Amino acid sequence: MARASIIADGNYVLFYAQVSKGEGKGYMTVLRVLRDKLEDPPASWEYLGKDGTWHAGTPRDDAKNVIDQAISEMTVRYHPEQTEWIAISPGPEFPSPYMVARTAETAVGPWSKPKTIFEFPEMKPRTTGYDRETFCYATKEHVEFEHSNLVLTYTCNTMSIPKLMKDMKIYRPQVVVRDVPR
């Protein structure tokens, strides 16, 4: 169970966790722990069940699928101006050539369908420096920067370890500013 995004929500801290169902398959579910139990979260985990209630322990087969995509790195943040939550992640396929946003009225959904908000130029064949072994991921939103738009980062990597060792420009964060999805 990989934890992809962590947020405070009232008296709880919510953990968006990837439930893997094999290579490239799975979904996101939500766990929570009371803020005053953060010194040892696994001892106090609760997971959201398909029935909409919280259950003690780690996710089992009855865990709710809140986002129908296994995502290793993403962010979920509340946007008071829109009075909604926004989840930022790579697109559903791997490797995905784009970054998507989903919106919801509550921190646990239901989430909208993914909407493309950015295409990774490093993955476009007509871009200077394109390499078919390069892929981008690790999409994050940064609400710590006071900005009226989304301040986002992503990172690219390569399937070729020798290329990664030679080219220090491959594996470093890139910053993008985009409009808040409507």
C-alpha positions as CSV (number, residue, x, y, z in Angstrom):
1,M,0.0,0.0,0.0
2,A,1.7,3.2,-1.2
3,R,0.6,6.5,0.3
4,A,0.3,9.1,-2.5
5,S,-1.1,12.2,-0.8
6,I,-1.7,13.3,2.8
7,I,-4.1,16.1,3.9
8,A,-5.6,17.4,7.1
9,D,-9.4,17.3,7.3
10,G,-10.9,18.4,10.6
11,N,-9.8,16.2,13.5
12,Y,-8.3,13.6,11.0
13,V,-5.4,13.3,8.7
14,L,-6.4,11.5,5.4
15,F,-4.0,9.3,3.5
16,Y,-4.7,8.6,-0.2
17,A,-3.4,5.1,-0.7
18,Q,-2.8,3.1,-3.8
19,V,-4.3,-0.4,-3.8
20,S,-2.4,-2.4,-6.4
21,K,-4.1,-5.1,-8.4
22,G,-1.1,-6.1,-10.5
23,E,1.2,-4.3,-12.9
24,G,-0.4,-0.9,-13.8
25,K,-3.8,-1.9,-12.3
26,G,-5.4,-0.8,-9.1
27,Y,-7.2,2.2,-7.6
28,M,-7.0,4.8,-4.9
29,T,-8.6,4.5,-1.5
30,V,-8.6,6.6,1.6
31,L,-7.3,5.9,5.1
32,R,-7.6,8.2,8.1
33,V,-6.1,8.6,11.6
34,L,-7.0,11.0,14.3
35,R,-4.5,13.9,14.6
36,D,-3.7,13.0,18.1
37,K,-2.7,9.5,17.0
38,L,-0.2,10.6,14.4
39,E,2.8,9.3,16.4
40,D,1.8,5.8,15.4
41,P,-0.7,5.9,12.5
42,P,-0.7,2.1,11.6
43,A,-2.0,1.4,15.1
44,S,-5.0,3.6,14.5
45,W,-5.8,3.3,10.8
46,E,-9.3,3.4,9.5
47,Y,-10.1,2.9,5.9
48,L,-13.2,4.0,3.9
49,G,-15.3,1.1,3.0
50,K,-17.5,0.5,-0.1
51,D,-20.5,1.0,2.2
52,G,-19.3,4.6,2.9
53,T,-18.3,4.0,6.5
54,W,-14.9,3.9,8.2
55,H,-13.5,0.5,9.2
56,A,-10.6,-0.2,11.6
57,G,-7.3,-1.5,10.1
58,T,-5.8,-1.3,6.6
59,P,-7.8,-1.6,3.4
60,R,-9.3,-5.0,2.5
61,D,-11.4,-6.1,-0.4
62,D,-14.3,-3.9,0.9
63,A,-12.2,-0.7,0.6
64,K,-13.9,2.0,-1.4
65,N,-12.4,2.8,-4.8
66,V,-12.3,6.7,-4.7
67,I,-10.3,7.2,-7.9
68,D,-10.2,4.5,-10.5
69,Q,-6.4,4.7,-11.1
70,A,-3.4,3.4,-9.3
71,I,-1.3,6.6,-8.6
72,S,2.0,6.5,-6.9
73,E,2.4,10.2,-6.5
74,M,-0.4,12.8,-6.6
75,T,-1.8,15.7,-4.5
76,V,-5.3,16.4,-3.1
77,R,-5.9,20.0,-2.0
78,Y,-8.9,22.1,-1.0
79,H,-9.6,25.3,-2.9
80,P,-11.9,27.6,-0.9
81,E,-12.4,30.0,-3.8
82,Q,-14.1,27.1,-5.8
83,T,-15.4,25.4,-2.6
84,E,-14.0,22.1,-3.9
85,W,-11.2,19.6,-3.7
86,I,-8.8,19.2,-6.6
87,A,-6.7,16.0,-7.2
88,I,-3.7,16.4,-9.5
89,S,-2.0,13.3,-11.0
90,P,-0.6,11.9,-14.2
91,G,-3.1,10.6,-16.7
92,P,-4.5,7.1,-16.4
93,E,-2.1,5.2,-18.6
94,F,1.6,4.7,-18.0
95,P,3.6,6.3,-19.2
96,S,1.1,9.2,-19.5
97,P,1.9,12.1,-21.7
98,Y,-0.2,14.5,-19.6
99,M,-1.2,15.8,-16.2
100,V,-4.9,15.6,-15.1
101,A,-7.1,17.2,-12.5
102,R,-10.2,15.8,-10.8
103,T,-12.6,17.7,-8.7
104,A,-14.9,16.8,-5.8
105,E,-17.1,18.5,-3.2
106,T,-15.7,16.4,-0.4
107,A,-12.2,15.1,0.3
108,V,-13.2,11.5,-0.4
109,G,-15.2,12.2,-3.5
110,P,-17.0,11.3,-5.6
111,W,-14.4,12.6,-8.0
112,S,-15.0,13.9,-11.5
113,K,-13.5,12.3,-14.6
114,P,-9.9,13.3,-15.2
115,K,-9.5,16.5,-17.2
116,T,-6.2,17.1,-19.0
117,I,-4.6,20.3,-17.7
118,F,-1.0,20.0,-19.1
119,E,0.9,17.9,-21.7
120,F,4.5,17.0,-20.8
121,P,6.6,18.6,-23.6
122,E,9.4,16.1,-22.9
123,M,7.1,13.3,-24.1
124,K,6.0,15.0,-27.3
125,P,7.9,13.5,-30.3
126,R,8.1,16.9,-32.1
127,T,9.8,18.6,-29.1
128,T,13.5,19.3,-29.3
129,G,15.4,16.8,-27.2
130,Y,12.6,14.2,-27.3
131,D,13.7,10.7,-26.2
132,R,11.2,7.9,-26.4
133,E,12.7,6.4,-23.2
134,T,11.7,9.5,-21.2
135,F,8.6,9.5,-19.1
136,C,7.1,12.1,-16.7
137,Y,5.3,11.6,-13.4
138,A,5.4,12.8,-9.7
139,T,2.8,15.5,-10.4
140,K,2.2,17.8,-7.4
141,E,0.2,20.9,-6.6
142,H,1.8,23.5,-4.3
143,V,-0.7,25.5,-2.4
144,E,2.0,26.9,-0.2
145,F,2.6,29.5,-3.0
146,E,-0.1,32.1,-2.8
147,H,-1.2,32.3,-6.4
148,S,-4.6,32.6,-8.1
149,N,-3.7,29.7,-10.4
150,L,-2.4,26.1,-9.8
151,V,1.3,26.0,-9.2
152,L,2.4,22.5,-10.2
153,T,5.5,20.4,-10.4
154,Y,6.4,17.2,-12.2
155,T,9.6,15.2,-12.8
156,C,10.8,13.2,-15.8
157,N,12.9,10.1,-15.7
158,T,14.2,7.7,-18.2
159,M,14.0,3.9,-18.8
160,S,17.8,4.0,-19.5
161,I,20.0,4.1,-16.4
162,P,23.1,5.0,-18.4
163,K,21.3,8.1,-19.8
164,L,20.2,9.1,-16.3
165,M,23.7,8.9,-15.0
166,K,25.1,11.0,-17.9
167,D,22.3,13.7,-18.2
168,M,21.7,15.6,-15.0
169,K,18.9,17.5,-16.7
170,I,16.6,14.5,-16.9
171,Y,15.6,13.9,-13.2
172,R,14.7,17.3,-11.7
173,P,11.5,19.1,-10.9
174,Q,9.8,21.2,-13.5
175,V,7.4,24.0,-12.5
176,V,4.2,24.8,-14.4
177,V,1.4,27.3,-13.7
178,R,-2.1,26.5,-14.9
179,D,-5.6,27.9,-14.6
180,V,-7.8,26.2,-11.9
181,P,-10.1,23.8,-13.7
182,R,-13.7,24.8,-13.9
